[in-house]
Amino acid sequence: MSAENGKNGIPETPAGSAPGPRPEPLRFYGTTWVDHDGGYGARRAGLAVGSLAVAAAACFVLRIAYDGLQIADIGSFVSLLMVVMFAICGALAFRHTWSAFTSRPDPDRQASLRGLLAIGFVGSLLAYFLRTLTEAPGEKLHRAEYEKARTEYEKRATRRSGNPKKRRRR
């Protein structure tokens, strides 16, 4: 992430930035979510429209696949099973994606749900669309973590200020 200065392993502070914790960049937003600058509003609008358009295109592709099943005349039970499978997987993917915006998901659980999330990708796209209407997806979680890191850093920095030799013993 950050380059070291090569002397003693201390990360370099880029010119013009304050020392302390740096915000974690969000996908498609970078660090513009911190101050809502650098085209943040335009990115949110564009990503909302884009995610909704991709979800609509995905539903169209699923409709074509369903029509293909109807043409193949495989039976109403299999057709119903496919519709129910995509509906359940979509709902579960929506729920999982929505909860991932407010808390860090468990990596092991994420790996085990990868197939289900791939099948229910329309639900994930819709969750992304709805969250983008109010904030950058994951912004609330990242902002809370960043603010906590800033306050902890400021506590440590103020505690260490001053010359310790000049302090009186009690």
N, C-alpha and C positions, 0 to 999 in steps of 0.2 A: 504494500500500500504506500507507505512513505519511505523515502530514501534515507539511509543513514549517512551521517557525515564522515564516517570512516575512522574517526578518532577514538571514540569511546562508546559507540553503539547508541548514541542519543539521536532520535529522529530529528531531521531538519525541519524547521518551521518555514514554510514558503514565505517569500517576501510579501508583506502586506496582510498576513493573516495573524490572528491572535493566537497565543500559545494555549494549550489545553486540548480537550477532546474535539475531534472534528465530526461533523454529522456524517452518517452513513448514507451513501447515495442510493436513491430509489431507481428502479428500472424505468427508463424513458424520461425521468425527471432530473436525474443527477442530484445535486444538492439545492436545486431551486425551490424545494418545498420548505426550506428553513425560513426564508424571507419572502416567499411568493414573488420572486423576481425572475428575470431572464426568460420571459415567455411562459411562465407557469400557467397562467389562465388559458392561453392558446393551446398549450400541450394538453391540459385537462379536457378542453372542449374537443380537440382533435382525437384524443384517445377514447373519449366517450362515444363519439360518432363512429370511430373505427371499430371499437369492440362490438358495438351494436350491429354494424354492417357485416362484420365477420360472423357474428352469431346468426344473423339472418341468412347469410350465404351458406352457413353450415346446416341450418334447418332445411334450406332448399336442396342441398346435397343429400341429406337424410331422406327427404321426400322422394327424390329420384331413386334412392336405394330401396325404399319401401315399394315404390311402383315396380321396381325390378322384381321384388319378391312376389308381388301380385301377378306379374306377367309369367313368372316361373310356375305359378300355381302350386306352391308348396303346401298350401293349406292354411286355414284361418288360425289354427292354434299356434303355428310357428310365427305367423305375422303378428299375432297378438303378443306373443312372447317377446319378439323383437321390440315392439313399441313399449311394452312394460319395462324391459331391460333398459332402454335408452331413457325412459322417464325416471326410473329409480336411480340410475347412475348419474343422470343430470342433476337430480335433487341432492344427492349425496355430494357431488362435486361442488354444487352451489354452496352448500352448508360448510364444507371443508374450506373452500376458498374464502368465504365470508369470515370464518373464524380465524383464518390465517392473517387477516388484516388487523386483528386486535391482539393476537398473541403469537409468539413464535411456535411454529409447528414442530413436533417431535420428528427428527430426521428418520428414525426407524419406521414410524407410522407412515410418514410421507412416502418412503420407499415401498412399503407394502400396499399403499393405495394408488400407486402409479398407474396400474392398468385400469382401475375403476375411474380415475380422474381422466384418463385418455378417452374412455368411452363416453363419459359425461362432460366432455369439453364444452358443450353449449351452456351448461350450468355455470361453469367457471367463467365463461365469457360474459354471461349475464350478471354474475356477481361483480365482476370487474367493472362493467358498465354502470351498475347501480352505485358502487362505491365511488366511482369517478365523478358522479354528479355532486357529491358533497365534499370530497377531498381526494388527494392523490392516494391510491390504494396503498395502505400501510403507513400513511403519514402520521396518524395518531399514535401508533405504536412507536415509530421511530422518533417522533417528537418527545414522547414521554421518556424514552431511553436517553435521548440527547440532553434533555433538560436535567435529568437525574445526574448524568455524567458531569454536566457543567456545574451544578451545585456542589457535587462532591469535590470536583477539582478546585472550585473557589474556596471551599472549606479548608482543603489541604494547603492551598497557596497562602491564605491569610494566616493560618496557624504557623507557618514557617517564616513569616516576614519578620524583619528586624534582626538585630545582632544578638545572639543568645548570651554573649559575655556580659552585655549591659544589663541583663535582667537580674533582679534581686532575688535572693533565696528567701523562702518563707520559713 
